[in-house]
Amino acid sequence: MATVVPASRDLGAATTLPIIRRRQWGSWILGGLAVAFVATVIWGGIRSRILDLEIIGIYLFHPAIVAGAVNALVLGTLALAISSVIGLFSALMRLSGNPILVALSATYVYLFRGTPMLIQLVFWFNAVPTMFPTITLSLPFLPGPLFETPTTVVVTPFLAALAGLSLAEGPI
């Protein structure tokens, strides 16, 4: 279906020429080559039994894999929600005009953007329980602690990943 436009405004004539779109053969050829390459690699893996479709089918729906996928979805969703709140407060601190809040927000963004994600996750899971072996909650007017537990009981792998992902994604 061609769209017609006047050939010239000077002549005032009703002469019209069809607009013909140029074919993008290069992108089609490159796309076809990419699909052929991927298909060749997959076919080679299947033919050499490196990719065994029966084994892939068995393990793809293994309960451990499904549980891991569910945990990843839950962790990602919670981290996204928490990091959105952290990002909002960080932005509000930056825009507040208070030099202390601006400096705190800038430092937080600088530290968490500049540190690789893997380092942050290792920090939350390994370094925090090492630095703080117990978590103690006490009030000055009561004898003894209200709550005391080893940090490794509180900082589970899920909670460490949630803290690391939320704090790392907050300033972005």
C-alpha positions as CSV (number, residue, x, y, z in Angstrom):
1,M,0.0,0.0,0.0
2,A,1.7,3.2,-1.1
3,T,1.1,6.6,0.2
4,V,0.9,9.4,-2.4
5,V,2.2,12.9,-2.0
6,P,2.3,15.9,-4.4
7,A,5.4,15.8,-6.6
8,S,5.9,19.6,-6.5
9,R,4.2,22.4,-4.7
10,D,5.5,24.9,-7.3
11,L,3.4,23.5,-10.2
12,G,0.3,23.1,-8.2
13,A,-0.4,20.0,-10.2
14,A,-2.1,17.0,-9.0
15,T,0.8,14.8,-10.0
16,T,1.5,12.3,-7.3
17,L,4.4,9.8,-6.8
18,P,4.3,6.7,-4.7
19,I,6.6,6.5,-1.7
20,I,8.6,3.3,-1.9
21,R,10.4,2.2,1.3
22,R,13.9,1.1,0.8
23,R,14.5,-2.6,1.6
24,Q,16.7,-3.4,4.5
25,W,18.4,-6.4,3.1
26,G,21.5,-6.1,5.2
27,S,19.6,-6.5,8.5
28,W,17.6,-9.4,7.2
29,I,20.7,-11.2,6.0
30,L,22.5,-10.5,9.3
31,G,19.5,-11.7,11.3
32,G,19.3,-14.9,9.1
33,L,23.0,-15.6,9.7
34,A,22.6,-15.1,13.5
35,V,19.7,-17.6,13.6
36,A,21.7,-20.1,11.5
37,F,24.7,-19.8,13.8
38,V,22.5,-20.3,16.9
39,A,20.8,-23.3,15.3
40,T,24.1,-24.8,14.3
41,V,25.5,-24.5,17.8
42,I,22.3,-26.1,19.3
43,W,22.2,-28.8,16.7
44,G,25.9,-29.6,17.3
45,G,25.3,-29.8,21.1
46,I,22.3,-32.2,20.5
47,R,24.2,-34.3,18.0
48,S,27.2,-34.7,20.3
49,R,25.0,-35.5,23.3
50,I,26.3,-32.5,25.2
51,L,22.7,-31.2,25.2
52,D,20.5,-34.2,26.0
53,L,16.9,-33.1,25.7
54,E,15.6,-35.9,28.0
55,I,18.0,-34.9,30.8
56,I,17.2,-31.3,30.3
57,G,13.5,-32.1,30.5
58,I,14.0,-34.2,33.7
59,Y,16.1,-31.5,35.5
60,L,14.2,-28.5,34.3
61,F,11.2,-29.3,36.4
62,H,13.1,-30.9,39.3
63,P,11.6,-29.7,42.6
64,A,14.9,-28.0,43.6
65,I,15.0,-26.0,40.3
66,V,11.4,-25.0,40.7
67,A,11.9,-24.0,44.3
68,G,15.0,-21.9,43.3
69,A,13.0,-20.2,40.5
70,V,10.2,-19.3,43.0
71,N,12.8,-18.0,45.5
72,A,14.4,-15.9,42.8
73,L,11.0,-14.4,41.8
74,V,10.1,-13.7,45.5
75,L,13.6,-12.3,46.2
76,G,13.6,-10.1,43.1
77,T,10.1,-8.8,43.8
78,L,10.8,-7.9,47.4
79,A,14.2,-6.4,46.6
80,L,12.5,-4.2,43.9
81,A,9.9,-3.0,46.3
82,I,12.4,-2.2,49.1
83,S,14.9,-0.6,46.7
84,S,12.1,1.6,45.3
85,V,11.4,3.0,48.8
86,I,15.1,3.4,49.5
87,G,15.6,5.2,46.2
88,L,12.7,7.5,46.9
89,F,14.1,8.5,50.3
90,S,17.6,8.8,48.9
91,A,16.3,11.2,46.2
92,L,14.2,13.2,48.7
93,M,17.3,13.5,50.9
94,R,19.4,14.7,48.0
95,L,16.7,17.3,47.1
96,S,16.0,18.5,50.7
97,G,18.6,21.3,50.8
98,N,19.8,20.1,54.2
99,P,23.6,19.7,53.7
100,I,23.8,16.7,56.1
101,L,21.1,14.8,54.4
102,V,22.5,15.7,51.0
103,A,26.0,14.4,52.0
104,L,24.5,11.2,53.5
105,S,22.6,10.5,50.3
106,A,25.5,11.3,48.1
107,T,27.8,9.0,50.2
108,Y,25.3,6.2,50.1
109,V,24.9,6.5,46.3
110,Y,28.6,6.7,45.8
111,L,29.4,3.6,48.0
112,F,26.7,1.3,46.7
113,R,27.1,2.3,43.0
114,G,30.8,1.9,43.2
115,T,30.9,-1.5,44.9
116,P,30.3,-4.6,42.8
117,M,27.1,-6.5,43.6
118,L,29.0,-9.7,44.4
119,I,31.1,-7.9,47.0
120,Q,28.0,-6.5,48.6
121,L,26.3,-9.9,48.8
122,V,29.4,-11.5,50.3
123,F,29.7,-8.7,52.8
124,W,26.1,-9.1,54.0
125,F,26.3,-12.8,54.4
126,N,29.9,-13.3,55.6
127,A,31.2,-10.0,57.0
128,V,28.3,-8.9,59.1
129,P,28.1,-12.1,61.2
130,T,31.8,-11.9,61.7
131,M,31.8,-8.2,62.8
132,F,28.7,-8.7,65.0
133,P,28.6,-12.2,66.4
134,T,25.5,-11.6,68.4
135,I,22.5,-9.3,68.1
136,T,21.4,-7.9,71.4
137,L,18.4,-5.7,72.2
138,S,18.4,-4.3,75.7
139,L,17.0,-1.3,77.5
140,P,19.1,0.7,80.0
141,F,16.7,0.5,82.9
142,L,16.2,-3.3,82.6
143,P,18.7,-5.8,83.9
144,G,19.8,-8.2,81.2
145,P,19.0,-8.1,77.5
146,L,15.4,-8.4,76.1
147,F,16.6,-10.3,73.1
148,E,20.0,-11.9,72.3
149,T,20.7,-14.3,69.4
150,P,23.6,-15.2,67.2
151,T,23.7,-13.1,64.1
152,T,23.9,-16.2,61.9
153,V,20.4,-17.1,63.0
154,V,19.0,-13.7,61.9
155,V,21.1,-13.2,58.8
156,T,20.0,-16.1,56.7
157,P,21.1,-16.4,53.1
158,F,17.7,-15.1,51.9
159,L,17.8,-12.1,54.2
160,A,21.4,-11.4,53.3
161,A,20.6,-11.5,49.6
162,L,17.5,-9.3,50.2
163,A,19.5,-6.7,52.1
164,G,22.3,-6.7,49.5
165,L,20.1,-6.5,46.5
166,S,17.8,-3.9,48.0
167,L,20.6,-1.6,49.2
168,A,22.6,-2.0,46.0
169,E,19.6,-1.2,43.7
170,G,18.2,1.6,45.8
171,P,20.4,4.4,44.5
172,I,20.0,3.5,40.8
